[in-house]
């Protein structure tokens, strides 16, 4: 079966050559672009299945490119590759709508695993019902929207995926390690802190319905309850 088409935007010549050739060797079709200012044109011309974006690029950075892509397509997976590892940079990437963020240096095998993961998630989304009722809310995982009579909210990709995972496992105890592995790829301390932030955000988003609770099971995980 033919692999996916990858738009890879990277200005480090040596790195881009290694990554491109490795992906091509695994059957992926790679569209390589080194100029951030030309990335959106390449996106429009090639209709890729997944975008891999460096952040520090000439003429236009990866955040700007991702923002422009999201205006055109809310569903295509976006993965950032960057030496920028400050928490604010990572959170900004996910706020824009990135599906994953990999710090340089990285292993090619890790990158391929992350690509396969986001493509698998995209496919599973397409095969499932998009919209569900959660208490007084309507949640659409494909559109990443959470609507209430008093408020309509656009979720980030990670917020949407976390809410979807909690809802699918409602009334059960969902372990932190499982959430971290599914949504972040590892249960590292850094990712664990990110999860705490996202849980707090979802609790705030769902505050208009007191019957909905995300209960912390200390030392284990969470239980999502719809009363």
Beta strands, then each sheet from edge to edge (+ up, - down):
strand 1: 5-9
strand 2: 29-33
strand 3: 50-54
strand 4: 77-82
strand 5: 100-103
strand 6: 131-134
strand 7: 137-140
strand 8: 145-148
strand 9: 151-154
strand 10: 173-175
strand 11: 212-217
strand 12: 221-226
sheet 1: 2+ 1+ 3+ 4+ 5+
sheet 2: 6+ 7- 8+ 9-
sheet 3: 10+ 12- 11+
end
